[in-house]
Amino acid sequence: MKKENIKIKTKLNINKTKVGKTSLIMSLVSEEFPDEVPLRAEEITIPADVTPERVPTHIVDYSEAEQSDEQLNQEISKANVICIVYSVNNKKSIEKVSLLLNVLILLSGHRVPLILVGNKSDLVEHSSMETILPIMNQYSEIETCVECSAKNLKNISELFYYAQKAVLHPTGPLYSPEEKEMKPSCIKALTRIFKISDLDNDGILNDNELNFFQVRAVFFSCLHTQTCFNIPLAPQALEDVKNVVRKNMSDGVKDNGLTLKGFLFLHTLFIQRGRHETTWTVLRRFGYDDDLELTQEYLFPLFKIPPDCTTELNHNAYLFLQSVFDKYDKDRDCALSPDELKDLFKVFPYMPWGPDVNNTVCTNEQGWITYQGYLSQWTLTTYLDVQRCLEYLGYLGYSIIQEQESQAAAITITRNKRIDLQKKQTQRGVFRCNVLGARGSGKSGFLQAFLGRNLARQKRIREDRKSYYAISTTYVYGQEKYLLLHEVLPDFEFLSEADLACDVVCLVYDISNPRSFEYCAKVYKKHFLDSKTPCVIIAAKSDLHEARQYYSLSPLDFCRKHKLHPPQLFTCNTDEAPSKDIYTKLTTMLFWNCHMILTLPVCVCFCSHAKLRCMCSCNRCTYCICHNLLNSELVRSVKAKLYSAVLNRHMTQADLKSSTFWLRASVGATVFAVLGFAMYKALLKQR
């Protein structure tokens, strides 16, 4: 909660009985009892540096003799807390308290905390608390009651401290005095905090977890008057805390650790002892506001993404998510069952992942999300909707556990793609491939095959649980990369910028449908003919009989004409999981598109064998290395210049016998050999 200005309203009872409210203000300011007291004190501001809670406090007096009811209403609407002053030596003054409470509660709309102040305690030897307690139990808006004396300065500073405390640490949202227990919203918030702090998910806070909570969230000690901050609790202090719980409840401590019931009991004990600021400190550290809702500032920290950049999780974020997965994977089968997934998301106010997620990422034979699929879904959310990712990380308590200012520290903004091309290298870990094609061409099958599902498994997917995304990992020269496939609806007349924004495009057609390729050709010519986005033609359903396409050019001729790679045969109608070679080739193509597109021809990514209609992307075999080296632009230019120099020069017999000629020739050959070897080593190093 942001520290705000507190306006304390002291209210004089209606019958003009002098209760000493103005004297209280004058005594606070001058630190002595005033000889002359005006009807109303001027507004006083107490600086933040002299108050215990470090907030500026405005004290506003009210005089029924000088001010109207309309002015009173205006002041009440501005107030953060209202102090109702009565005289402890005047029974009529005490009797008027209930009437004043009803009026003020009605005017304030039950939103302003109230404090009862019994003044002139120096004139009586008894306390008025026995008379006031029934009134306090009747009105939940009353935070506390303080007896003081303006004459001998008794409890004057405490009065205004409790006024500040009533605003910054109100009891109302936490505790129900009538039922003498915490409110459901408070129990819900503290339960989430307990689950986040329970790092091994065994339902118990052991000593290490209690110290973790102490250091990161400010823990508490039931038996000491001072609260420790940001330092581990001593072993004896931990035992004292657990002993207090043991004495009051049987199931509060288990296996020498604090259970959820024990954790809630301790906070109830704090509130009952008037130390609810400790509970508020914990709640606000975990992102809660005065209404016990997670604040927008906590869930959605400021985060700006420059144009043409993407968002990815950094290494620390993946480590955190791995620890969360291990925490809830109780059976250690590297997959989250429905119950385990439900348990993981108990710290969320809603279920964030729907049934379509199971068809977006890798699952096991039972349909449960695997460890790889779990990380893939987080990667997908970060890439497509980083604000939602920040929200989810906030629910999991990322900033508390990782000791970061906010969960924005988990996100990496990638470099502009144009800069990647200029620098001829990229650090990106996620590449996006948009999949386009006519209806029934096999786009969905292409996506699901990436997740290891053959046609038989795909037929079991319900239509209402279908996903238009698929994401998993591929490896490029030993480096793990995420490939994100997105199926675009087949309406090329209305393709949006989002449909076209990607790293590579796959145009899918059904080889058994003679009209299927026409859609791919039209989409390419309309949207990608002059685009720098790489395009690949996928000949789907290659297990079926190939039909002659009605388009003017065959798919192979179309690719030759537009200098595309030959159509890639693909089928998911297999007994085992479909081959992932095509996806590895796509990622390799994207990787090299960023690294070498400005210096090497396309054959670096794909060694095309037109007769075989296949692609070799290993770039490790002798053929690929030599082929790429000999076809590089630099080697070609050097060869061209050498040929030009030799062919254009008139060679005579004298030249052939000249030692200078042979010296130059040998030097040129040596330079050419060294240059070629250097390029060869450079290529191997990048691989």
N, C-alpha and C positions, 0 to 999 in steps of 0.2 A: 504494500500500500504506500502510496506517496504521502509523505508528511505534509499535512495541510494546516491552514490557519484554524485555530479553535476559537470560537466565540462563545464565551461563558455568559449565560444569562442568569442573573440572580433575581428572583421574583419576590416582591413584597406582598404579604397577604392583604386581602381586600379591605379589612376594617382599619387600615392605617396604623395598626399596632406596630410600634418600632421594634424590629427584630435584630437590627444591627448589620444589615447586609452591606450598607455603604461603609460602615466602620471596618468590616472585614477587608474591603478593597483598600481602604486608606492604610490599614495596619500592614497589609502585605507590601505596599509600596514604600512606606516610610519606616517600617520595622519598629513602630511604636504606636501606642494608642493615641488617636488624635483628640485634642482638646475640643475642637469645634468640628462638627460633622455637617456637611451640606446635605440638602435633600437628595441630590443625585451626584454621583461621581462622574467625571468625564471619562470617555473611553480611554483605556490604558492598554498599551501593547508591551508585552514582555518579550524581549529578544530571545531567539532560539538558543543562543549560547549559554543562557543562564537557567535553562529548563532541563530537567532530567531526560526528557524524550527528544530534546533537540528540535523542537518545533516552536515557531512564534505563536504567541497566545494573545488574543484580543479579549479583554474583559469589558463587558458592556453592562452598566448599571441600569436599573429601571425604577422610576418613581411614579407612583400612581397620582401624586399631586401635580406633577409637571407634565406628564405624558398621557396621551389618549389611548383608548383601546386599539385604534387603528395603527398607531405607532408600535404598540406592543406586538400586534400581529406581524408587522413588517420585520421587527427584530427577531421574533421567533422563527420566521421563515429563513433567516440568514444564519441562525445559530447551529452549531455542531453539538453542543451540550448545554443543558439548562440546570442551574443550581437553584433549588427551592429552599429558602432560608426560613427557619422558624426559631422561636425562642424557647429554650428548654424549660424556662421558669414560668411559662405562660401556657396554661392548659388550652385556652381558646385558640392560641396560635397553633398548637399541635393539632387541635380538632379541625382547623381550617386546611390542613395539609391535603386531606383527601379531596376536598372541593377544588383546590388549586390543581391537583393532579388531573382530575377529570377534564378541567378546562384546558390545561396545557397539552394533554394527550390529544384532545380533540383538535386543537389548533395546529399542532405539529404533525398530525396524521400518523402517529405511532412511529415516526422515523428518528426522533431525537432522543438520545439517552438522557435520563434524569438522575440527579444526585440530591439527596436530602441532606441539608446542613443544619444541625442543631447548634445555634450560637448561644453565647452567655453561659457556657458551662461553668464559669467561675462563680456564678451566683447560686448554684445548687450543689448538694453533696451526692445526689443520686443521678443515675443515668436515665435517659428517656428511651433507651433502646427497646425496653419491654413493650412500650406503647407503640413504637414505630415499626417493630418487626412484623406485626400482622398486616400493616399497610404495605410494607415491602413485598411480602408474599402475595399480596393481592394484585400488584402491578408489576408485570415483567419488564416494563420500560425502566424501572429504577435499577441503577447499577450498584449503588452502595449508599451508605449513610455515614456521615462524619460529624462527630461532636467537637466543637472548637470554641475558642474564646478570643474575640478581637482585643480584649483588654490585656490579657497576659500572653497573647500571641500563640496560644496553644493550638496546634494542628492547622495553622494558617497555610503554611507551604504545602502540607499534605492534602489540604482541600483542593487546591488547584492542580496538584499532581494527579489526584484521582479524577479530576475533570479531564485532563489530557488523556489519562489512561482509558477513560470511558469512550473516548473517540477512537484512539489508536488500537485499543484492545478491548472491544466491547464483549460483554458476556452473552448478550442475547442470541447471536448466531450459533454459539457453542453449546449452551447449557439451558435446560429447562428446570427452573427452580421448583415448579409444581411436582414434576415427576422425579426430580433429583437425579437426573441422568443426562448424558449428552444427547444432543439432537441428532436425528438420522443423517442430516447433511454433513455434520461434523464427523460422525462415525464413518461415513462413506469416504470422506477425504483422508482421515487418518488410516483407514484400512488400505487405501492406495499407497500411502506413504510407507506403511509397514511392508507391503508386498515389494515395493521398489528396494527397500533397505534389506530385505531378506534375500541376500545374493545367491544362496544355494537353493532357495525355494523349498525348504523343508518345514516351513510354518513356524520356525523358531528363530529368534534373534540371539545368536550366540555372542560371546564376548567380543569377537572380532567385528561382527556386524554392528553391535552396539557402539563400539568405538568408531566404526565407519560412520554411523549415524551422528555420533557426537561431533566428530571433526567436520563433517560436511553440512550438517543440518542444525547444529547446536543442540546438544542433548541436555538432560536435566538431572538434578539430584534431589530426591525427595527429602533427604535428611539434612541438607545443608541450606543455609539461607542465601548463599551466593550461587549463581549459575555459571558453569564453566563454558568458555567459548573456544572452539577451534583447537582444543587439545584433548588427547585421549583421557578417558577416565582411569583413575587408579584402580587396581584390582579390588581393593577394599570398598571403594565407592560403588563398583559394579555389584559386589555382594550385598551392600546395603540396599541398593535399589531392588534387587531380587528378593531380599528378606522382607522388605515392606510388602511386596506383592504376595509372598507366601503366607504372611500373617493374615491377609485379608481375603484371599481366595485360593481354592485348592488347585485349580487348573491354570493359574497365571504363569507358572514356571514349569517347564518340562525339559528334561535332559540338561539341566543347568542353563537353560536359555529362556528368554522371555517370549511367551506366546502372544497371539493377537489380543486375546482377552486381557492379559496382563499389561500389554502396551496401552490399550484403551483405558484400563483402570488407572494407570499412572496419570494419564491426562485428565481423567475425571477428578482425581485427587488434587491435581494442580488447580483446577478451576474452583473446586470447593474451598481450597485454602486461599483463594484470591490471587493466585499466581498464573492467571490465564494468559498473561503476556508471553509466557514460555510456549504455550500451545500455539499462540498466534505467530511467534517467531518461526516455529517449525512449519506451520501452514504457509506462511508467506515465502519461506525459502523454497518451498515446493510449488510456488506459482499461484497460490490462492488469493482471492480478494476478500473484501468484507462480507460478501454474500456466499463465500465458500465455493466460488466458481473459479476455474483457472482463467487468469487474465489473458487478454488478447496480446499484451506485450510479451508474456511468457510463451504462449503457443506460437505466435507469429512475429518473431523478431525481424527488425528491418533487414531486408536482403534485396539488393538490386542486381539484376543480370544484364550485362551489356548486350547489344544486338549481336546476333550470329555467334553466340556462345552457348554452351550447354552446361548442365549441372551434374556433378557426380559425387558420390560419397568418397571421402578420403580414407586413408588407411586406418586411422583411429576409429572412425565410424564403423568400418567393417569389423574391427576387433570388438567393439562394443556390441554390435549385433550378433556376432558369434557367441559372445558370453551370454546374451539373452537367449539364444537358441539352446545352448548347453544347459542353461538354467531350467528350461521347461521341457527338454527332451529327457523325461524321467527314465524311459526304458532304454536309452542309449542306442536306438536303432537308426540314428541319423535321419529321422523323419518325424514330423509333428502330426500326431493323430488328432482327430477332431476335438477330443477332450483336452489334449495338451495345447492345441491352438486356442481353445476357448479360455483356458487358464492363463495363457500369455496375454490375452486381450482383456483380462478383467480390470486392468488399470486404465482401460479406455472407457469413455462414456457410451460407446456404441461399438458394434462389430465392424472393423474397417475393411476386412477382406470378405468379399462375397464368394459364391460358388464358382464364379467365372475364373477366379485366380487359379483354381486347380487345372484349368485348361489354358493357362497363360505361361505356367512354369513347369519344370520337371516334377513328376510325382513318382512314387514307387508303385508296385503292382496293386496295392490296396487303394491307390488314389490319394495317398497322403503326401503333403508337400515335403520334399526332401530338403536337406541342408542347402544344396545348390539352388533348388527352386526358391527357398526362403530368401537367400541373398539376392537372387535374380529379381524377385518381386520388389524388394527394397530399392534395387538399382533402377527398375522401371519407374517406380513412383518418383524417385529423385529426378530422373531424366524428364518425365512428362509433367509433373506437378510438384515442384520443389516446396511450395508452401504447405502442401499436404504432408510431405515428408517431414518438414519442420514440426508440424503439429503432432504427428505420430511420435517423433523422437521426444517431444515435450511430454507426452503422456508416459513414456517409458522412463523419464527422469534423466535424460542424457546429460544435461548440463550439470546436474548434481553429482552423478556418479563419476563423470569425467572431469569434474572441477573446471568447467568452462563457463564463460559469462552467459552464453546462450547456446542453443543447439545449432545455430548458424555456423559454429566452429566445425561442424561435421561435414560441411559442404565445400566442394572445390568447384570453382568456376573455370571451365576450360578456356583456352586461348581461342581467339577469333580464328575461324577456319581459313580465312585468307592468309593470316600470318603463318599458319601451319604450312600452307603451300609455299609461301615465300621462304620460310626457314627450312623447308624440305624435311621436316620431322614433326611428330606429334606425340603428346603425352596422354592423349585421350584414351579412355578405357571402354567407352561405349560407342558403338556405331549403329546407325539406324538405316534399315532397308525397308522401303515401301514396296509392297507387293500389289501389282495391278493386273487385271485380267477380266475377261468377260465372265458372266455368270456360268457356273458349272465348269470353269476351266481348271480347277484344282488348287485355288489359292489357299483355302482352309486346310487342305491336305498338306500343302507345302509348309504351312505354319506348324501344324501338329507333328509332322515328321521331324521337324527340328527338335521337338521335345521327346523324340524316340518312340512315337506312337505310329504303328502301322495302320493300314486301312481298317482292319478288324476292330482295333481299339477305338479308332475314330468314330466308328458307327455307333458306339455306345454313348457318345456325348449327346446330352439333351440340347435341343435347340435353344432353350431359354438360358442355358449355361455356356453358350458359345462365346469365345473371346476373339476379338479382332487383333490381339497382340500375342506375340510369343517371344520369349527372351531366354537365352541360355548362354553358356560360355563356349568359346572356341579358342584354339591356340594358334598363334602366328609366330613361328620360330621360337617356340618355348614360352612366349608371353601370353598370359590369359587375357582375353578380350571378351566383352559382352556384345553379342549381336542381337539387336532388337528388330524383329519383323513386325510390320504393321500392314494389315490387309485393308486396302482402300476400296470403298464401295464402287462398283463398276458404272460410273456416270462421268465419262471424260469431258462432257460439255460443261460440267459444274465442279471441276476439281479446284479446291481452295489452295491457298498458299501453304497451309499446313499439310495438305495431301502431297504437295510437291517438294516440301522441305525435307531433305534426307541426305544421306551420304551415298546411297546407291539405290537404283531402281531395278526391281525384278518384274519383267513383263511375262506373264504366264499364259500359255495357250494349251488347249487340249489337242493332242496330235490326232485323235480319233474324230474330232469335230471339224469339218471342212470350213466352217465359218468362224472358228475361234481365233485364228491368228489375225484376222482383219482388225479386230479391236486393238490388239497390241500395236499394229502398224500405225493406226490412226492416232493413238495416244502418243506414240513416240514422235511422230511427225508434227503434232500440234504443240507438245509441251517440252520435249527433250531433244529435238533436232539440233538446236543451237545452244543447248544447255551444257554446262561443264560437269553435270552429274553423270557418273558412269551408269550405263544400262546393260543389263544382261537378259537375254531371252531364255526362258525356261520352257522346254518341251515336256509338259506334264503328261502323266498317264502313258509313259513309254512302254508299259507292258501290253497295251492294246495295239490293234492294227493301225498303222499310220495312214491317214486319209490325205488326199491331195487337197491343199488349201485353195479356196476360191479366190484368194487375193491375187493381184496381178504378178507378184513375185513370190517365189517360194521362200519360206523362212530363212534358208541358208543363203539364197541370193540376196534377200533383203539385208541380212547381216553383212554380207560382202560389200554391198553397195554403200552402206552407211558406216563401214569400217567398225562393225561390232564383232564381238566374238561369236563363234558358231553357236546355235541353240544347244543348250545343255539338257540332255535327257534326264528325266526324273520320274520316279514312281514310288508310291508309298504302299503299293499292293505287294507286300513281302511277308514271308513267314516270321522273320525276326524283325528287330527294330530297323527302320530304313537307314541307309547310309547317310553320313553327315559330311561326306566329301565336298558336296556342292556348297555347304555353309562355310566350311573352312576356306574354300576358294574365294567366296564372297568377302570374307573378312580379310584375307590376304590381299585381295584387290583393293579394298578400302585402305588397308595399312600402307600399301605401296603407292596408292594414289596420293597420300599425304607426304610420303617420304621421298619418292623419286620421280614423280610425274614430270617435273621440270627438266630432268636431266636424262632420264631413260625412257625408252619407248614402252608401249603397253606390254610388250613381250616379257618385261620383267615380272609383271604380275601373272600373265598367262602365256605360256609357250604354246601357241596354237598349232595344232596338227589338223589341217583342214580335211585331209582324207579320213582321219580317224574320228573326226568330229568330237574331240575331247579336249580337255585342258590339263596341262601339267603345271602345278603350282608349288612343287617341292622346292625349287630353286636351290637345291643342295647337290643334285647329281651333276656329274661332269658335263653332261649335255646342256643342261639348263644354264650353268655358269658360263660355259664357253659361248653358248648361243646369245646370252644376254650381253656378254662382253663384246662380241664381234658386231652386234647390232646396235651398240650404244652410239649416240650421236657424236660423241667426242672421237671415238675410234674411227668412225666413218669419215669424219672431217679430216682427220690426220691422213687416213689412207687416200682420200681424194686428192689432198694437196701433194702427197708423194707421187701418186700416179701422174698428176698434172705436170709436176716438175720433171719427171723422167721422160714422159712422152713428148713434151713440148721442146725439150732441149735437143739440139743437134749433136749427136755423139760422133766423135771422130776417133780414128785409130790412135792419135796422139793422146787423146783424153783417156782412152782405156789403159795406155801405158803410163800415164801420169800417176805418181804416188799421191799427189794432192787429191786427185779424184777418189782414190780408194780410201784415203783417210777420211774424207767427208762422208763417203758412203758408210764406212764402219761406224763413225760417230752417230750418223743418223739412225742406223740400225740399232745401236746401243740405246740411244734415247727412246726409240720406239719400244724396245724390249722392256726397259725400266718403267716406262709409262704404262705399258700393258700389265706388268707384274704389280705395280702399285694399285692400279684399278682392280685387279683380281683380289688383292689382299683387302682392299676397302670393301668390296662386295662381301667377302667372307666375314669380315668383322661385323657388318650390319646384320648378317644372318646369325 
